[in-house]
Amino acid sequence: MTYTEVPQSVAAFMQHITDLCGDEHARWAENFNACFANTLLTTVKRYDDGTTFLLTGDIPAMWLRDSTAQVRPYLVIAKDDPDLADMIAGLVRRQFRCIGIDPYANAFNEQPNGNTWDPRDSSDFSSPWLWERKYEVDSLCYPIQLAWLLYANTGRTDHFDDTFVAGVRRILDVFETEQDHTARSPYFFVRDTDIPTETLANDGKGSPVAVTGMTWSGFRPSDDACTYHYLVPSNMFAAVVMGYLERIFGGDVLDDPTIAARARTLRESITHGIETYAKTSNRDGETIYAYETDGLGHYNVMDDSNVPSLMAAPYLGYCASDDPTYLATRRTLLSDENPFYYEGEYLRGIGSPHTPPRYVWPIALAIEAMTSGDREVEARILDRLVATDAGTHLMHEGIDVDDPTKYTREWFSWSNMMFCELVMDYFDIRVKR
């Protein structure tokens, strides 16, 4: 079952945003309404078994990461709309069912049809449900985040079922295993390609790492291979969601001291690893967080446009927006010391090696704005986003800073919903965390 029209509660919320925007920000409202409706009408599929499948947009598969971000802004409405809450709960059920199939996979088919991103991939493709098997720490963080946010914003607990508990145990198993990837991990990934970011070195095991307490990731949220495999923003996210599990299983919802203790140990060891091994210095000598490290003395000073990112650390809940190390990191990321920071005639912000040079991502701009603590910054970025939508009233993946008619991905639901969340944030409407 798909949505054939926008639910009444969603239409009323869209009108509320339109009223808040008024004449001054009418273009914000126009794009908000287009983006907010688009996700429901084009990506959501609900099934009689109570699960929900979300297309990422122009790719016929569901990413655990994207699907969470696609529905997150609807949580502010779901508290008063049981049917919308049912849809989101169905997504949580589907996500944890997928994790039960394979916790190392990042994207799944709607049906067990054996379709894959690239049939030449070498990995453990033991299930026809798998679309792609790039292991990304954030892919296991996002479903936990959504499960917690659904509870925090609606009070619902029915999605904390046996499938959820089993999935959590598998996530903990993987995070613990990947704390010592070299000695313990069964995971490998090889793609027959000339693009180095699409495969892992060392026969698919990745470049060497030391044991640090952090948990290893093969790929970034962009689905590009890590350079150094302790991806710091994803470890920040993992530490945050382990805190959610501590609360869920520590008596807030469920009572399982073993799971709560495992989550606490992971949170503490990952956090210690970040604070001990993931800091370096920028060119001004300030202490900052690296984007990636290997525990062997190598650091990658950059940021990527996807979330989790270093810029998004306060948005994720890892640190305060006025934390001194975060602020120094932020200044570095919004400068040419970050090789993926671009300035042009129409836009300035953070891009990605996943898209062409001098392409800035609306997702990154939305995060930059929401972590700024400055309404003028939010307004400036919102004005830029609606002025560079190439007349589509929707967001894209990346946009040429000098020519906004050049962009990647016309249909990218995650980007649409990050724009919506920024508009909401400007008017102090936020998902309860």
C-alpha positions as CSV (number, residue, x, y, z in Angstrom):
1,M,0.0,0.0,0.0
2,T,1.3,3.4,-0.9
3,Y,0.1,6.9,0.0
4,T,-2.1,8.3,-2.8
5,E,-2.7,11.6,-1.0
6,V,-1.1,13.5,1.8
7,P,-2.7,12.6,5.2
8,Q,-4.7,15.3,6.8
9,S,-2.3,15.7,9.7
10,V,0.6,16.2,7.3
11,A,-1.4,18.7,5.2
12,A,-2.3,20.6,8.3
13,F,1.4,20.7,9.4
14,M,2.4,21.9,5.9
15,Q,-0.1,24.7,6.2
16,H,1.3,25.6,9.6
17,I,4.8,25.9,8.2
18,T,3.3,28.0,5.3
19,D,1.7,30.4,7.8
20,L,5.0,30.7,9.8
21,C,6.9,31.5,6.6
22,G,4.5,34.2,5.6
23,D,5.2,36.4,2.6
24,E,8.8,37.0,3.7
25,H,9.8,33.4,3.3
26,A,7.2,32.2,0.9
27,R,9.8,30.3,-1.2
28,W,10.8,28.3,1.9
29,A,7.2,27.2,2.3
30,E,6.9,26.3,-1.4
31,N,10.0,24.0,-1.2
32,F,9.0,22.7,2.2
33,N,5.6,21.6,1.0
34,A,7.0,20.0,-2.2
35,C,9.7,18.1,-0.2
36,F,7.5,17.1,2.7
37,A,4.9,15.6,0.5
38,N,7.3,14.0,-1.9
39,T,8.7,11.5,0.5
40,L,5.3,10.1,1.5
41,L,3.9,10.0,-2.0
42,T,6.9,8.6,-3.8
43,T,9.0,6.4,-1.5
44,V,6.8,4.8,1.2
45,K,5.3,1.3,0.8
46,R,3.3,-0.2,3.6
47,Y,2.7,-3.9,3.9
48,D,-0.1,-6.0,5.4
49,D,2.5,-7.6,7.8
50,G,2.9,-4.2,9.5
51,T,6.2,-3.3,8.0
52,T,7.2,-0.3,5.9
53,F,9.7,-0.2,3.0
54,L,11.2,3.1,1.8
55,L,12.9,3.7,-1.5
56,T,15.9,5.9,-1.2
57,G,14.6,7.7,-4.3
58,D,16.1,6.9,-7.7
59,I,17.5,3.6,-6.6
60,P,15.2,0.6,-6.2
61,A,16.4,-0.4,-2.7
62,M,16.1,0.7,0.9
63,W,19.1,2.0,2.8
64,L,19.0,1.6,6.6
65,R,20.5,5.0,6.9
66,D,18.5,7.0,4.4
67,S,15.2,5.5,5.4
68,T,15.6,6.7,8.9
69,A,16.5,10.2,7.9
70,Q,13.6,10.2,5.4
71,V,10.9,9.8,8.1
72,R,12.6,11.6,11.0
73,P,10.8,15.0,10.5
74,Y,7.4,13.3,10.5
75,L,8.0,12.3,14.2
76,V,6.8,15.7,15.3
77,I,3.4,14.9,13.8
78,A,3.3,11.2,14.6
79,K,2.8,11.9,18.3
80,D,-0.8,13.0,17.4
81,D,-1.4,10.8,14.4
82,P,-1.4,7.1,15.2
83,D,-1.5,6.0,11.6
84,L,1.6,8.0,10.8
85,A,3.2,6.5,13.9
86,D,2.2,3.1,12.6
87,M,4.0,3.8,9.4
88,I,7.2,4.7,11.2
89,A,6.9,1.7,13.6
90,G,6.6,-0.4,10.5
91,L,9.8,0.9,9.2
92,V,11.6,0.1,12.4
93,R,10.3,-3.5,12.1
94,R,11.5,-3.7,8.6
95,Q,14.9,-2.3,9.4
96,F,15.5,-4.8,12.3
97,R,14.2,-7.6,10.1
98,C,16.9,-6.6,7.6
99,I,19.5,-6.5,10.3
100,G,18.5,-10.1,11.2
101,I,19.1,-11.1,7.6
102,D,22.6,-9.6,7.5
103,P,24.0,-6.9,9.8
104,Y,26.9,-6.1,7.5
105,A,24.6,-5.0,4.6
106,N,23.8,-1.4,4.0
107,A,20.9,-1.7,1.5
108,F,18.1,-4.2,0.9
109,N,15.7,-5.2,-1.7
110,E,11.9,-4.8,-1.4
111,Q,11.5,-8.5,-2.2
112,P,14.0,-11.4,-2.2
113,N,14.7,-11.0,-5.9
114,G,18.5,-11.3,-5.8
115,N,19.0,-7.9,-7.3
116,T,22.3,-6.2,-6.5
117,W,24.1,-2.9,-7.1
118,D,26.9,-4.8,-8.8
119,P,26.6,-8.5,-9.4
120,R,30.4,-8.8,-9.6
121,D,30.9,-7.9,-5.9
122,S,32.8,-10.5,-3.8
123,S,31.4,-10.8,-0.3
124,D,29.1,-13.1,1.6
125,F,26.0,-12.5,-0.5
126,S,24.1,-15.4,1.1
127,S,20.6,-13.7,0.9
128,P,18.6,-12.6,-2.1
129,W,17.4,-9.7,0.1
130,L,20.7,-7.9,-0.2
131,W,21.1,-5.0,-2.6
132,E,24.5,-4.0,-1.4
133,R,26.9,-5.3,1.3
134,K,29.1,-2.4,2.1
135,Y,29.6,-2.4,5.9
136,E,29.0,1.0,7.4
137,V,28.8,1.6,11.2
138,D,26.1,4.2,10.7
139,S,23.8,1.7,9.0
140,L,23.4,-0.1,12.3
141,C,23.2,3.2,14.3
142,Y,20.3,4.7,12.4
143,P,17.7,2.0,13.1
144,I,18.5,2.2,16.9
145,Q,18.1,6.0,16.6
146,L,14.7,5.7,14.9
147,A,13.5,3.2,17.4
148,W,14.4,5.5,20.3
149,L,13.1,8.7,18.6
150,L,9.7,7.0,17.9
151,Y,9.5,6.1,21.6
152,A,10.7,9.6,22.8
153,N,8.3,11.5,20.6
154,T,5.2,9.3,20.8
155,G,5.6,7.0,23.8
156,R,5.1,3.9,21.7
157,T,6.8,0.7,22.7
158,D,5.3,-1.9,20.5
159,H,8.2,-1.8,18.1
160,F,10.5,-3.0,20.9
161,D,9.6,-6.6,20.0
162,D,11.5,-9.9,19.7
163,T,12.9,-8.9,16.3
164,F,14.2,-5.7,17.7
165,V,15.9,-7.4,20.6
166,A,17.4,-10.0,18.3
167,G,18.6,-7.3,16.0
168,V,20.2,-5.3,18.9
169,R,22.1,-8.4,19.9
170,R,23.5,-8.8,16.4
171,I,24.5,-5.1,16.3
172,L,26.3,-5.5,19.6
173,D,28.0,-8.6,18.3
174,V,29.2,-6.8,15.2
175,F,30.4,-3.7,17.0
176,E,32.3,-5.8,19.5
177,T,33.8,-8.0,16.8
178,E,34.9,-4.9,14.7
179,Q,36.7,-3.4,17.7
180,D,39.5,-5.9,16.6
181,H,38.8,-6.2,12.9
182,T,42.2,-7.7,12.0
183,A,41.9,-10.6,14.4
184,R,38.2,-11.3,14.6
185,S,36.2,-10.0,11.7
186,P,34.8,-12.3,9.0
187,Y,33.9,-9.3,6.8
188,F,35.5,-8.5,3.4
189,F,34.4,-6.7,0.3
190,V,35.8,-6.6,-3.2
191,R,34.3,-5.0,-6.2
192,D,35.7,-5.4,-9.7
193,T,36.3,-1.8,-10.4
194,D,38.9,0.8,-11.3
195,I,37.4,3.2,-8.7
196,P,39.4,2.8,-5.5
197,T,36.6,4.2,-3.3
198,E,34.3,1.4,-4.5
199,T,36.3,-1.5,-3.0
200,L,38.5,-2.4,0.0
201,A,42.2,-3.0,-0.2
202,N,44.1,-6.0,1.2
203,D,41.8,-8.6,-0.4
204,G,38.8,-6.8,0.8
205,K,39.8,-6.5,4.5
206,G,40.9,-2.9,4.3
207,S,44.1,-1.1,5.3
208,P,45.8,-1.9,8.7
209,V,44.4,-0.6,12.0
210,A,45.4,-0.9,15.6
211,V,43.0,-1.7,18.4
212,T,41.7,1.5,19.9
213,G,38.3,0.8,21.5
214,M,36.6,2.3,18.5
215,T,34.7,0.1,16.1
216,W,35.8,-0.5,12.5
217,S,33.9,0.6,9.4
218,G,34.6,-0.4,5.8
219,F,32.7,2.4,4.2
220,R,31.5,5.9,4.9
221,P,27.8,7.1,4.9
222,S,28.5,8.1,1.3
223,D,29.1,4.4,0.5
224,D,32.7,5.3,-0.4
225,A,35.5,3.3,1.1
226,C,37.2,4.7,4.2
227,T,40.8,5.7,3.9
228,Y,41.5,4.9,7.5
229,H,38.9,2.6,9.0
230,Y,38.1,4.2,12.3
231,L,35.5,6.6,10.9
232,V,35.2,9.1,13.7
233,P,31.7,10.6,13.1
234,S,30.2,7.1,12.8
235,N,31.9,6.2,16.1
236,M,30.5,9.3,17.7
237,F,27.0,8.2,16.5
238,A,27.6,4.7,17.8
239,A,28.5,6.0,21.2
240,V,25.2,8.0,21.3
241,V,23.0,5.1,20.2
242,M,24.7,2.8,22.7
243,G,23.4,5.3,25.3
244,Y,19.9,4.9,23.9
245,L,20.2,1.1,24.3
246,E,21.3,1.5,27.9
247,R,18.1,3.4,28.6
248,I,15.9,1.1,26.6
249,F,17.2,-2.1,28.2
250,G,18.0,-0.5,31.6
251,G,14.4,-0.2,32.6
252,D,13.0,2.6,30.6
253,V,11.2,0.2,28.3
254,L,12.8,-3.3,28.7
255,D,14.7,-4.9,31.5
256,D,17.8,-6.8,30.2
257,P,20.9,-6.0,32.3
258,T,23.1,-8.0,30.0
259,I,22.3,-6.0,26.9
260,A,22.4,-2.7,28.9
261,A,25.8,-3.6,30.2
262,R,27.2,-4.5,26.8
263,A,25.9,-1.2,25.4
264,R,27.5,0.7,28.3
265,T,30.8,-1.0,27.8
266,L,30.8,-0.2,24.1
267,R,29.8,3.4,24.7
268,E,32.6,3.9,27.2
269,S,35.3,2.2,25.1
270,I,34.3,3.9,21.8
271,T,34.2,7.3,23.5
272,H,37.6,6.7,25.1
273,G,38.9,5.6,21.7
274,I,37.6,8.8,20.1
275,E,39.0,11.1,22.8
276,T,42.3,9.3,22.9
277,Y,43.1,8.4,19.3
278,A,40.9,10.6,17.1
279,K,42.2,14.0,17.9
280,T,44.9,15.8,15.9
281,S,45.9,19.4,15.2
282,N,44.9,21.8,12.4
283,R,47.3,24.1,10.6
284,D,46.8,26.7,13.4
285,G,47.8,24.2,16.1
286,E,44.3,23.8,17.5
287,T,43.1,20.4,18.7
288,I,40.5,19.1,16.4
289,Y,38.7,15.8,15.6
290,A,40.0,13.9,12.6
291,Y,37.5,12.5,10.2
292,E,39.3,9.2,10.1
293,T,42.2,7.5,11.8
294,D,43.7,4.1,12.1
295,G,45.2,4.2,15.6
296,L,48.6,4.0,13.9
297,G,49.3,7.7,13.7
298,H,47.5,8.5,10.5
299,Y,44.7,11.1,10.4
300,N,42.4,12.3,7.7
301,V,41.5,16.0,8.2
302,M,38.3,16.6,6.2
303,D,34.6,16.2,6.4
304,D,32.0,14.6,4.1
305,S,28.5,15.8,3.3
306,N,26.6,12.9,4.6
307,V,25.4,12.4,8.2
308,P,27.1,11.3,10.4
309,S,29.7,13.9,9.8
310,L,32.0,15.8,12.1
311,M,29.9,18.9,11.5
312,A,26.9,16.9,12.7
313,A,28.4,15.9,16.1
314,P,26.0,18.2,18.2
315,Y,23.0,17.2,15.9
316,L,23.7,13.6,16.7
317,G,24.0,14.3,20.4
318,Y,27.7,13.5,20.9
319,C,28.8,16.9,22.1
320,A,27.5,20.4,22.8
321,S,27.6,22.9,19.9
322,D,29.9,25.2,22.0
323,D,32.4,22.4,22.8
324,P,35.9,23.9,22.2
325,T,37.2,20.9,20.2
326,Y,34.1,20.9,18.1
327,L,34.3,24.6,17.4
328,A,37.9,24.3,16.4
329,T,37.0,21.4,14.2
330,R,34.1,23.3,12.7
331,R,36.3,26.3,11.8
332,T,38.7,23.8,10.1
333,L,35.9,22.1,8.1
334,L,34.6,25.5,6.8
335,S,38.0,26.4,5.4
336,D,40.2,25.3,2.6
337,E,42.0,23.0,5.0
338,N,39.1,20.7,4.3
339,P,39.8,19.5,0.8
340,F,36.0,19.2,0.2
341,Y,35.0,22.7,1.2
342,Y,34.1,24.8,-1.8
343,E,33.2,28.4,-2.5
344,G,31.6,29.7,-5.7
345,E,29.3,32.3,-7.2
346,Y,26.1,30.7,-5.8
347,L,27.1,28.5,-2.9
348,R,29.7,27.8,-0.3
349,G,29.9,24.7,1.9
350,I,31.0,21.1,2.1
351,G,31.0,18.7,-0.7
352,S,32.1,15.1,-1.1
353,P,34.5,12.9,-3.0
354,H,31.3,11.0,-3.9
355,T,30.3,13.8,-6.3
356,P,32.3,16.0,-8.7
357,P,34.7,18.7,-7.4
358,R,33.0,22.0,-6.5
359,Y,29.7,20.4,-5.8
360,V,28.2,21.3,-2.4
361,W,25.5,19.1,-0.8
362,P,22.2,20.5,0.6
363,I,22.5,17.9,3.4
364,A,25.8,19.4,4.5
365,L,24.4,22.9,4.3
366,A,21.4,21.9,6.4
367,I,23.7,20.4,9.1
368,E,25.9,23.5,9.0
369,A,22.9,25.7,9.6
370,M,21.3,23.5,12.3
371,T,24.6,23.3,14.3
372,S,25.4,27.0,14.0
373,G,23.1,28.2,16.8
374,D,22.5,31.3,14.7
375,R,19.1,32.1,13.1
376,E,20.8,34.4,10.6
377,V,23.0,31.6,9.4
378,E,19.9,29.4,9.1
379,A,18.1,32.0,7.1
380,R,21.0,32.6,4.8
381,I,21.4,29.0,4.0
382,L,17.7,28.4,3.5
383,D,17.7,31.3,1.1
384,R,20.6,29.8,-0.8
385,L,19.0,26.4,-1.0
386,V,15.7,27.6,-2.5
387,A,17.6,29.8,-4.9
388,T,19.7,26.9,-6.2
389,D,17.1,24.2,-6.6
390,A,17.1,24.6,-10.4
391,G,13.4,25.3,-10.4
392,T,12.5,21.9,-9.2
393,H,11.4,23.0,-5.6
394,L,13.2,19.9,-4.4
395,M,16.7,19.3,-3.1
396,H,19.5,17.3,-4.8
397,E,22.6,15.4,-3.8
398,G,25.2,17.8,-5.0
399,I,25.1,21.2,-6.7
400,D,27.7,23.0,-8.7
401,V,28.7,26.1,-6.7
402,D,29.0,28.1,-9.9
403,D,26.1,26.7,-11.8
404,P,23.1,25.4,-9.9
405,T,21.5,24.0,-13.1
406,K,24.2,21.3,-12.7
407,Y,23.4,18.8,-10.0
408,T,23.3,15.2,-9.1
409,R,20.2,13.1,-8.3
410,E,16.9,14.8,-9.1
411,W,15.1,12.4,-6.8
412,F,16.9,12.2,-3.4
413,S,14.5,11.9,-0.5
414,W,17.1,12.2,2.3
415,S,18.2,15.6,1.0
416,N,14.5,16.7,0.7
417,M,13.8,15.9,4.3
418,M,17.0,17.5,5.7
419,F,15.8,20.7,4.1
420,C,12.4,20.3,5.8
421,E,14.1,19.7,9.1
422,L,16.1,22.9,8.7
423,V,12.9,24.9,8.0
424,M,11.4,23.3,11.1
425,D,14.4,24.1,13.2
426,Y,14.3,27.7,12.2
427,F,10.9,27.9,13.7
428,D,11.9,26.0,16.8
429,I,10.1,22.8,15.8
430,R,12.4,19.9,16.6
431,V,12.2,16.2,17.0
432,K,12.5,15.3,20.7
433,R,15.8,13.5,21.3
